[in-house]
Amino acid sequence: MQHVEAGEVRSTCPYCGVGCGVLLKPDGTGGLAVRGDPDHPNNRGRLCSKGSALGETVGLADRQLTPQIGGQDTDWEEALNLVAAEFLRVREEYGPDATAFYVSGQLLTEDYYVANKLMKGFIGSANIDTNSRLCMASSVAGHKRAFGTDTVPGVYEDLEEADLVVLVGSNLAWCHPVLYQRIAAARAARPQLKLVVIDPRRTATCAEADLHLPLAIGSDVALFNGLLAEISRRGAVDTDYVAAHTSGLKEALKAARGDDPDATGLDEDELAAFYDLWIGTDKTVTVYSQGVNQSSAGTDKVNAIINCHLATGRIGRPGTGPFSVTGQPNAMGGREVGGLANMLACHMELKDERHRKAVQQFWNATALPRENGMKAVEMFDAVADGRVKALWIVHSNPAVTMPDADRVRRAIADCPFVVVSDITLRTDTARLADVFLPAAAWAEKSGTVTNSDRTISRQRAALAAPGDVKPDWAIMAEVGRRMGWKEAFAWDGPAQIFDEYAQLSAIAGKFGLDFDISSMSGKDAAAYDQMAPLRWPQSPDQKGGRFFADGQFFHADKRARIVPVRHRAPKAALSRKLPFRLNTGRLRDQWHTMTRTALSPRLSAHLPEPFVDMRPEDAARLHLKPADMVRLSNACGSAILRLRESTEVQPGTLFAPMHWTGENAPASRIDVLVPSVTDPLSGQPESKAASVRAERF
Ligand code: SF4
């Protein structure tokens, strides 16, 4: 293999959806040297600060290496028997929907496949949802509405081939740093590539931007409806494309003209500059992330963006298209495998009888649910009111990260039977487990992940699993066998699981869906181990794989839908008592609830404590000074944070990072302030628009 030194193992970074390849060299004492893989198409050797520090996060200091029941160490036999027996008992006494799995975009595809098969195929409920619901569910719903399937149209090379990249609700420089580096390198080589950042905050990403539009929080639909109306007014609609490949433009234009771009808070010059650039540049890619998705109007925002691309025929061609970038390393793999409550597998639908019957037959399954299961917020509501009585949480920390997190923490604590699989007991959620199952960590696991542009990459174990820990697929397969489904969960390794999954995808292909990776089936363990990164749909030259080049979409009539949408303000109302709009987000050097990144001193040195950014004039009005401790509060709860005066935020708005937990800053958990309001289609919570008051602590 090119560029691999003796002793190095090819794998992938476990953090963001860029999906960078890494080369891992064990040092023989449990540590790892890490460098970027020069041959990996996603990063070509680059790594960001988090990826570079991976070697500092693999120690055993915080690991729990044996199963526990009721806080006492036990063996696997006892723990797995108890999990299987309790899930069977609850299913028998209360029905399958009294059980639920809450899993994670950190899972490998093979883990996800086993979890989904166990819950939907055999336990017989669709109550499996994932923390990816909090990340990109609105993109899924928007894609399905526009294209007929959850298809990401573009590829990373489009960002380099475009003449205009528009980043909406995305601090790419911090949250997808290597993708940002690729755009910066492309701009250095080709200065005509313009960059526009649309974000209420002036983030680090704006440093490179030709134009920053600090729109009002939650006003993206008004902005893109304004753009659609302007596209029409200037005669820039691609009428041939629209007539041949889309439907709905007339209705969407009527809706768009009903919105007032003033809702964006942008002035006429800012709007005109954006419209001029967007309409005047054929090769435009519009990238969007959590600022779009994490909204009670998230799906409409996604469709408002896609509408503009469809109306101008800027999709399916190099350097064009709407582009959703995912937060987690395998959010896409979870979508493909069907690991959300409203999916089946391989982009098939639970509610479609043909799909359901075909999957049931393929799995030789006992029962498949006919209806979608509960999405994350609904699931924890059902835990709170006692409808869910057996809950299995896998590699996630919902007691910190769910909206209304204090309520969710109480709900988990009160649930009759809670299983947690994780690498450490030191999370707020693991502390609430009746049964703790010690799972293998990133560097100890083998499988596949799919990044934001549909590239499937191998993750390979570089370190031996310590103590009694097991990979997640093996833990869940063991439980499936102990519940009585021996043949269905009889794999001996991830290669067999991947092969079954690839075979299953042939059914999706036969139904005319986008996700068919059946040509990747038939690999034995050795061939699976050698698998090079591959973007689906497959193409002979690794630059292909772009969807919709032929203008054919996945609705029955093969046309894309231009969807009428209208601006809606965030649901949490501002008032005299709750005058601030609270935005939440990530920091450059931390990941989720810091289980791994906090182990690296250099990552923790970047921004070492929880804080809230407030505009200087707002701070002065409240007689607050920099470094004062401030209490933010609303009806959900309160959080105490150190004040940073900042001109990055707008007057009347605040920003606070989402990483700190009950383990390291119990009074500063920001998601206790986020209300449980969701997008009506995607079920994604509105994590960036709480209303709060602020006062000196
Ligand atoms: Fe890892 Fe994302 Fe950084 Fe790449 S950009 S090294 S995938 S965190």
Residues whose N, C-alpha, C, O or C-beta is under 5 A from the ligand:
A	BS01	SF4	C13 Y15 C16 V18 G19 C20 L47 C48 K50 G51 H176 P177 V178
